[in-house]
Amino acid sequence: MSSYIRRTPTCLTIGAGLLVAGYQYWVGPLSLSAQLFFCIGLLAFVGIPHGALDHLVEQEHSLRQAQRFSLTRFIIKYLFMIGAYGLGWMVFPVLSFILFLLISAWHFGETDLEHAPETGYWSLTRLLAGGFVLAFILVNHADEVTPVIARIVKNDVFTMQVWNGAISQRGPLLRGWATLLGVLAMLAFGHQPIPVNGWRLGRLGVVILLTYTLPLLPAFMLYFGGWHSLSSFGTILSYLQRSANPVQSIWKLWYQSVPLTLLAFGFLFACSSIWNRYLPLGDPLPYLFILLSTITLPHIQVMHKLDRRYK
C-alpha cells in the first residue's frame, strides 16, 4: 500500500477530498479557519514547493546543453518578468486578467494531458482541457468568485457582463465545452495517437467532480495543490532522473525546494505585515491575486520549456 501511494500520491488527494466532502455532508459547512488550514497546508507542502524547483530545471537544461548556468541571471530574468507583468496589471487590468486565465488554462492543460505533441490539434486540446477545469471551478462557485473578479478588474462593465452571462448559462456552457473538448481530443488522437493513461484521467475526473462539493478556496486548492502540483513534482523528478546526478526520491527533491519555499512564505508574511501597518482598511485581495499571478508567469514559462524538452 505504501509503495502504491508513493507511485500514485494523487490518491491521497482524492481521499482528502472525500473526507472534506463527507464532513460537509454529515457535520456541516467548513468554517473559514478550517478552509484556510486546508489551503495553507496544501500550498505549503506542494503548491509553492513545486514552483520553488524552477532553478533546478533551468540548471539541468543548461548542463545538458553544455552551457554555464547562472543563478543570478536566472533570478534577474524571473524578477523582470514579474515586474513587467505587474506593470501590465496596473495599466491594463482587464487584459492582464484575460492573459492570466489563458496562460493558466494552457499550463493546467499541459500538466493534465501528458505526452501530447506540439501539433495544432493537441495544443488546442490542451488549452481547452485546462480552460474547462478553470471554468468548472469558477462558474460552479459563482457567488464567491463574482465579487473577487469585480474587485480585480475594477468593476469593468464589459468583463462583468461577460461573466454574468457565463454563470447564467453555466449548464449549457460546461456541456458544450466538454463536448467540444471531446470532439477535438478525438480529432487530435486520430491525427497523432498518444499513450493514454485511463486510470490517471479517471483520477483527474474524480478530483474535478470533488471540487463541485467544496467551497471555492479548498476546491481550487484540491485541484491546484492536490493534483496539479503533485503531477508537476512527478514530471520534474522524471526529468531530473535523466541527469548525470539523478535525484534519488521525491522526498529528496522536496527537500531541495524548502529554502525557496521558506523565502516565499517570508516574503508573503512581510508584505502582509506592511499592509496591516500602513493600509489596515485597504482591500488586499486584488493585490494578493496580482502578486500570485505575476509569480506564476515565469513559472509557467519554465514548465512549458520542460514539457518541450521532456518529450
N, C-alpha and C positions, 0 to 999 in steps of 0.2 A: 504493500500500500504506500509506504513512504517513498519508494523509488518511482512509483507511478505519479505521485503528487509532484515530485521533483521534475518529472518529464512533462507533466501537464498541470502547471500551477493554476491555470485559469479555472480548474475545477473547484479550487478553493474560493475563487471569485463567485462562482455560481452558488456554492454553499453559503457564503456570506450574504449574498443577495436573497436567497431563500429564507435565511434566518431573520433578516431585517423585514422582509415582506410578511413572514409569519408573525413576527412581533406586532406589526401594524394591524394585522387581521385579528389576532386573538387578544391583544392588550390595548392597543390604541395608537394614535399618531405619534411619530417620533418627536421628541422635544427638540428645540433648536440646539441645545447643548449636545444632545446625542447625535444629531446630524453633523455638527461641527467636529465632534470626536471621530466619527466615521470618516469624514472627508480629510481631516488633517492627518489621520493615521495612514490612509492610502497615499495621500500626497507626499508625506514624509518618507514612507517606506519604498514606494515605487515611482510615484509621479515625478517628483523633482530629480531623484537619482538617475532615472533613465535619460534625462537631458544633461545631467552632470558628467556624462561619458563622452560628450561630443569631441572633446580634445583628444581622447584616446582613438576615436575613429579616424580623425584627421591625421593624427600621428602615424597610425598604421598605414593609411593610404600613402603618406609621404615616404615611409620606409619601403613600401612595395614599388614605388616609382623611383627609388634611389635618389630621393630629394631630401634636403635638410628641412626638418620641422622646427618651426619657431613658435613656441607657446605665446610669446609676446605679440608676434604678428597675428596669430590666431585670435587672441583676446581683443586686439585693436579692431580687427575686422568685425568681430562679433559685436563689440560695443558700437561701431559705426552703423551697422545695420539696425541695432536697437534705437540709436539716436535718430536715424533718418526716418524710421517708421513712426517713432514717437512724434517727430515734427509733422509727419503726414496726418496723424490723428488730430493734432491741434489745428491744422489748416483745412483739412478735408475729412471731417469725422465720418460722414456717410460713406464716402468712397473707401476709407480705411476699414470701416466695418464690413463692407462687402468683400474687400480683399481678404480680410481675416476669415470670413466664412468660406471663401473659395479655397484658400490655402489649407485651412483646417480640413475641409472636405477631401482635398487631394491627399493630405497627409494620412488621414484615417483610412482612406481607400487603399493607399499603398501598403499599409500595415495589414489590413484585413484581407486583401487579395494578394497573397504571396505568389512569387514566381511569374507574375504577369509580364509579358514582354512589352516593349515600348512601341506598340502599334497604335494606330488611331483608335481602333475599336476597344482595345484593352485599356488605353489611357482614359477614354471617355467612361468606360465601365467603372474604373476605379474612382473617378470623380463623382459619378452618380451614386456609387455604393457608399462612399464616405459622406456625401451630402444627405443620403437617405437616413443614415444614423443620426446626423445632426438634426435633420428635420423632425425625425420621430421623437427625439428627446425634447426639442424645443416646443413644437406645436402641442404636444401632449402635456406640457406644463405651462400653458399659455398664461394662466393667472399670475404665475411667478415671473415669467420671462418678460411679459409686456412692459412693466414699469422699468425693468433693467434696460431694455432696448431704448425706451423713451429717454432715459437719462443719458445713455451712451451717445445717441445721435442728436441730443439736444432737442427732442420733440420735433424732428423734421417731419413735415406733413406727409410728403410722398412716401417716405420709409414706413411711417406708421399706417398709412392706408394699405400699402402692400402687405404688411404684417397682419393687420386686422382682416384683410381679405383671405390670407392664407389660413388663419386659425378658424375663420368662419366656414371654411371648406376643408377642414383637416382630413376628414374621412376620404373624400374623393381624391384629395391631393396625395395622400400617402398610398392609396391603392393604385392610382395612376403612376406614381413614381416607382412603386415596386414592380408594376407590370412592365414599364419601360426598361427598368434595370434588368429584369429577367430576359426580355427580348434581346437587349443589347448584349448581355452576357452570352446568350446562345449564339448570336452572330459572331462575337469575338472568338468564342471557342470553336465555331465552325471554320473560321479563317485560320486560326492558330491554336490548336489544343494545348492545354497546360495541365500539369498534375492537379487534381482536385482532392483536397482532404475533407471528405464529407463530415467526419467526426468534429473537425475543427470548426467548420461552418455551422454545424449544429450547435456547438457550444456558444458561438457568437450569437446565433439566433436566440438562444435562451437568455443570454446577458441582455440583449436589446429588449426582449419582452419583459424582463425583470425591471428595467428602468421605468416601465409604464406604471408599476405599482408603487414607486418610491417618490418622495419629494424631489424637487429639482436638484439640489446640491448632491445628495447621495446618489441620485440616478446618474447624473453626469460623471461623478467620480467613480461609480461602479464600472462604467464603460472606460473612462479615460485611465484611471489607475489600475483597476482590476483586470481590464482586458488589453487596452492599447499599450500601456506602459510595460506590462508583463511580456506581451508579444515582442515589443521592441527590445527588451532585455535579451530575449532568446535570439533575435536576429543579430544583435551586437555581439553576443557571445559566440555565435557560429562564425561570424566574420573574423573575430579576433582569434578564434581557434586555428585559423588557417595561417597564422603568422609564425615567425621563427621562434617566438617565445609565447606560446598559447596560454590563455587564461585557463586554469585547471577546473574551475567550477563557477557556477552562477554567484555563489557567495563571495568568492574572491573578487569577482567583477563588481559586485555590490559594494564591497569594502573600498574599492578604488573610487567609488562615487561619493563617499562620505565627506571628504574635505569640501568639495564644491557645494554639496547639499547643505552642509552647515553654514557655509558662506552665504548661500542664497537665503536661508532662513534668518541669518543675522541681518542681512540687508532688508528683508521684509519687516523684521522687528524694529530696525532703526527707522525705517520710513513711517511705520505706524506710530512710533513714539513721537517723531517730529510732527506728524499730522495732529495727534491728540494734543500736543502742546500749543501749536500755533494756529490750528484750524479746527478747534473742537466741535464747532457747529456746522462744518462743511460736510458735503456728501462725498465720501471716499470711494464709493463703488465704481463710478465711471473711470476714475484714475487707476484703481486697482485692476480693472479689466484691461485698460490700455497698457499698463505695465506688464501684465501677464502676456498680452498679445505681442508686445514688442520683443519679449524674451523668446516667444515661440517662433518668431520668423526665422532667425538664424539657425535654430534647432531643426526646423523643417528642412532648410537647405542642406544641412549636414546629413540628415537621414535620407533625403532624396538622392544625394550623391552615393550614399552607402547602398541604397537599393539598386542603383545602376551598376555599381561595382560588384555587387554580391551575385548577380546573375551569371 
